[in-house]
């Protein structure tokens, strides 16, 4: 073990991040001559956290890379697909299916679930936040709430889920974008006050970085916002943070800042807010005048989606544990209302009566990649198109 308590890429690829009982199972099956038994395994979630009625499937790229080179076939919903945990008949909707000798992927069940469960949770929460923010900019600020080794995954999942920008250097690398951010309270404290910090920020930071400064370190938000607008001629925006440490309504503070900037001719200065935000708090703040949001903990610490991997076929015969439905399944979706049907052939949409589309795409054949993996920008665009067809409330 190195300086940090993290598994290396080698540990993951070699199966060292599995649960020990899978290692023992592999050994037993090998000695019984059954480790090459062909099976079908599907990944499903019977329900989603916090009564969400839809999720955003994420983590597929890493799952594909984990299994690449193994003698397996892999089928899945395209990454970024909005899915329901169950069909209209209450059947679990598979998001990914593996076919091949069980010994080829037995040791990978644990890491596969980890890759899908957390990334899907973050992408789903990010989509809900973006849906609430509508056309306002949302930046992922959440990496400080999780292990730093996960920062690329967190910001990638947040971005493909719909957020507009990310704050971490590694996260920005993962999505091929420039990291976005403003300034911390520490800059103001060390330089002795907001005016000195604003001047130094404007003087030393590259001109291509928007002039957005933090305005609640020592004085109230209105006073520091006005000071910033007078100190930085090219001021793009002000950021208000940590509202729970102050008395009063955060929305009312935003209204007052907007009003006082406007009456002094600073209508173009935007207001960005951060501090404990989620899809429930954002609409009120947007109505009050917020132009953008920095969302952290609620996205990076999104409640895990409890996917499970279950065998549904062994040696060509349907087989499943109690409570699960055996047999290889196909997944269909109506593209008008995103309603799912699970079965062996396409059926009419149970809601609108329209046609349904087969959703599985093959990514691995005998361990070889047979389909290009899309870039994060393309996945995000796909998510945003689907978000227009869902709501934040239950069906």
N, C-alpha and C positions, 0 to 999 in steps of 0.2 A: 504494500500500500504506500502511495506517495504522500505528499504533503497534505493533500485534500482528500476527503472521504468521497471519492467519486470512482465509478467504474470507467475503465479505459475503453476505447473503441474495440481493442483486442478482446477485452473481457466480454463485451456484449456479443461480438461475432462468434466467439468460441463457446458460447452457451454458459458462461460463468455467472450470468446474472439471473439464472433460473432458480426455481425452488428445488430443494434437494429431492423431493419425491418424484419429480420428473426424471432426474438423473437415475434414481433407483428403478423407475418404471422402464426406462430405456434399457437398462442392464438386464432386467428380468425378461423383457420381450426379446432381447437379442439371444439370451440363453435358451429361450423357448422356441426360437426360430420364427418369431412373429413380428420382429421389428420392421420388416418390409411389407407388412400387411397394408394394402391400399385402403385409405380412408378418405372421407369427406368431413371437413370441419367448418363450422360457420361461426361468425362473430356477430353477436346480437346484444342489445340492451333492452331489458323488459320494460324499463321506465327511465325517465330522465330526471335529473335533480330539480328541486324547487318547483315541481309540477310543470316544467317546460313541456310543451307539446311538440316541439321540433328541436332538432340539433343540427350542427354543421359538421359533417364527417371530415376529420383531419388526422394527419399522422401517417397517411398512406405511403408517402414517398419514403419515409424511413423504414416502414414495414417492408416495402419492396426491396430496399437495399439490404435489409437484414437477411432476407430469404434468397436473394440473388445468388445463383450458383448451386443452390440445393435442388434436388430432383423433385420439384413441386410445380403445380399449376396454381396460379393465384388469380382470382376474379374479385372485383370490388366495385362499389359505387365510385365514380370519379371523385377525387379529393375536392372538397368544397360543396359536395351535394347536401342539400337540406333534406333531412330524413325524419320520419316519424318512428318512434320505437316499435310501434305495432301497427299492423294494417287495420283496415276498417272492420275486419272480423276478429281482431284481437290476436292475430298471429304475429310473433316477433319478426321484425324486418331485418334480414341479414344485411350487414354492410360490407362484409368481406367473406370470401370462401376460399379454403385451401384444399387442394386435392393432391394426394401422393402417399408414399410410404410413411407411416406414422413416425418411424425412427428418424426421418429427415427433418421433422420440425417439432418433435416432442419437447425438446429442451428450449424451444423458442416461444412457447405459449406465454410464459411470464413476461419477457420483454416485449413481445408483440402487444399484449394487453396494455402494458405501461405506455407504449408509444401512442396507441390509439386513445386510451382513456383520458389522458391529461391534455393532449393536443386538441381533441374534440371538445373537451370542456372549455378550454380557453377560446377556441374559435367560436363556439356557440355563444358564450358570454359576450365576446367582442361584437358579434352580429346583433345581439340584443341591444347593446349599447349604441351601436351605429344606427340601428333602426330608430331608437329613441331620439338620437341627435339629428336625424334626417340629413340635410345638406351641410350641416356645420362640421367643422374639422374636429377629429378626435385623434389624440396621440396616445400611444401606449407608454405608460409611466411605471409599469408594475414590476420591473425586474428586481428592484431592491427588496421585494417581499419574498423572494424565492432564492434557492441556491444559485450562485452565479454561473455554475456549469450549465444551467438550463436557459440562460438568457437568449441564445439564438432561437431555441425552440419556442420560447414564450412569445417573443416578438414576431416570429414568423407566423405562428398560429393566430396571434392577434391581428396581424396584417391581412392574412388571407380571409379571416373572419369578417373583415370590412373596415377596420380602423385605417386611418389615412396615413399615419406616420408612426415611427417608433423612436424611442430615445436612446437605446443602447447601441454601442459601436458594433458589437458582434451581431446583434439583431439586424441592424441595417445592412451589414455584410450579407446576412442570410437571405435578404430579400432584394439585394441589389439597389438599395436606396441610400440617401444621405440621412444620417440620424438627425432628429429634430429635438430642440430643447431651448430653455430660456436661461435662467441664472438661479443659483441657490441663495438662501438667506445668508449663508456664510460669507459670500462676497461682500454683501452690504455691511455685515458685522465687522469683518476684518478691515475694510476700507474706511470705517468710521461713520457711515451713514448712507442713506439712499442716493443723495445727489452725487457724491463721490463715486459710488458704484455705477450709477447710470453713465456718468462721463467716461469712466474707465472702460465699461462695456462697449460703448460707442466708439471709443478711440482704438481699442486693441482687437476687437473681434472682426473677422473678415467681413468685407462689405456685402458679400452675398448671403450673409446670415440675417434673417429678418430681425429687426430691433424690437424684441419683446422682452420686457423686464418685469421682475417680481416687485409688487408694490404694497407689501403689507408687513414689512420687517419691524419698523419702529413707530411710524405714524399710522393713522388710519388709511384705509384704501383710497379714499377720495384725495386726501392730501398728497400721498405719494404718487397717485396717478397724474395729478395736475403738475407735480414737480417733474415727473418723467416727460410729460408732453412739452414742458418748457425747456428741458435740458437737452433732449434729443430731437433735433429738427425732423429726422426721418423716422420717428417712432412709428412702428407698425402696430404694436399692441401692448397691453399690460396684462399681467397674470395675477389673479387673486387666489390665495391658497389657504389651507387650514381654517376653514370657517368655524369649526366646532370649538376652537379655542377662544372665540369671541361671543359676546352677547348679540342677540338680535337675529334677524332673518338674513340668510345669505342672499336670497333673491332680492331683498330690499336693498342690500349693499350694492348689488349689481345695478339696480335701477338708479341709485343715487350716483354711482360712478359714471354711468352712461349719461345721465342728465347733466352733471357738472362738466364733463368733457364737451358735450354738445353745445352748451350755452357759451362756451369759450372758443368755439370754432374748431374743435378737434373731433368732428363727426367721423372722420376716417380711421381714428384709432380704435382698434378692435379690443374686445375684452375676452380674455381666456381665463378659465377657472379650473381649479383642481382641488383635490382633497376629499377623499371618501365618496366619490361619485359612482353611480350605477345607473341602469336604465330607468329606475324609479325616480331618481332625483333630477335627472337631466332635463325632462320636459319643462318643469317649473323654471329652471334657471335659464333655459333657452327663451322662454316667454319673457323673462325679465330683461333680456338683452345680451346674454352670453353668446359670443360668436364662435367659441371653440372650447374643447374640454381636454384636460389631461386626466386619463383614467388609469388607475394603477391596481390596487389590491383586488378590487372586484373582478378584474379580468385575469390577472396572473394567478390568483388564488381561487379561481372558479371551481365550484364543487365537481368532483370527478364524475365522469360518465362511467357507470359500471358495466362495461362490456364484459361478456364472458365468451370463451371459446368452447364449443361443444361438438363432439363427434355426432354426426347424423347418418353416417353410412360406413359400413365396414365390409370390405371385399365385395362391393356391389350390392349389399343388402341393407335396407333401411335399419338403423339402430340408433337409439338415443336413450339418455337417462330419463327418469321420471320427470314429468313437467315440461319436457322439451318435445318438439315435433320432429320426427325422424324423416330422413330422405332428403335428397338434393332438391333445392328450391330455386325458382327464378323470381326475380323482383321486378315489378312493373310500377310505373308512376304516371299519373295524369299530369301533363305539363301545364294545364290551365290552373288547377287548384293544388297541385303537388300531393294529391292523395295516393297512397300506396296500395298495391295489390300483391299478395304473395301466393304463388301457385306454380303450376307447370306450364301454363300458357297465358297469353294476354287476355284480359277481360275488360269490359267497359268500366269506366270510372264509376264507383258507387255513389258519387255525389252529383256529378254533372252529366254522366252518361256518355262522355267523350272517350276517345281512344286512349290507351295507355301505352307507354314506351318501355321496352326492356332496358333496365338500368345498369346491369353488370357489364363491365369491360374487362377483358383479360390483360393482365400485366406481365405475368410470368408463364412461360411454357417450358416445362422441364428445367426450370431455374433460369431460363434465358429471358431477358427483357424483350417484350414484343410490342411495346407501346411507349412512345415518348412520354416522359413525365413533365407536365406543364410547369412553367415558371410561376412564382408566387403572384405576380401581377395578373396573370391570366386567371388563376384560381379565384383571386379576389373579385375580379370582374364577374365571374360566374356566380359567386355568392351574392353580389349586389343585385344582379338581375333576379335571382330567386327571392331575395328579401322583399321585393315589390309585391310578392304574392302571398306573404304570410303576415300575421299580426303578432303582437306581443302578448295578447290574451289567448286563452284556450279556444279551440274550435267550438 
